[in-house]
Amino acid sequence: MSRSAENLLMARLASTTVLDAAYAWYAMQEQGPAAITAGEWAALRPRLEELLVSGEYGFSVQTRVSQQGLVRDLWSDQDRIVLKGLTLVLEPVLQDHVSP
């Protein structure tokens, strides 16, 4: 992938539109009140945009939980939002190249 294409994808991921759509998805997935409230999101988003554009964003270590014999590795709330943003950006790019 060319550097300009990579920069374009990162700029798209770090856009307010994509990150807000990812946050909306995150907030709807929560079983109770979202761990990152709308007020906290308004404060967090600009810093997250900055980290993504600069290439300094790093994913957190996953948390391993075991419930009723089922072991799952969980992403942090912030990482879940970034991963959803990646999905929103890459889905249209890859839809003709990946099987459904």
Number of C-alpha atoms within 10 A of each C-alpha: 5 7 8 9 10 11 14 13 17 18 17 20 25 25 18 14 12 21 25 17 15 21 25 13 15 19 19 11 11 11 7 8 10 14 12 15 11 13 8 10 15 12 10 13 18 15 11 19 19 14 14 19 18 13 11 10 15 9 13 11 11 12 10 10 11 9 7 5 7 7 10 12 11 13 16 14 17 18 17 17 22 23 17 19 24 19 16 17 17 14 13 10 12 11 10 9 9 8 6 5
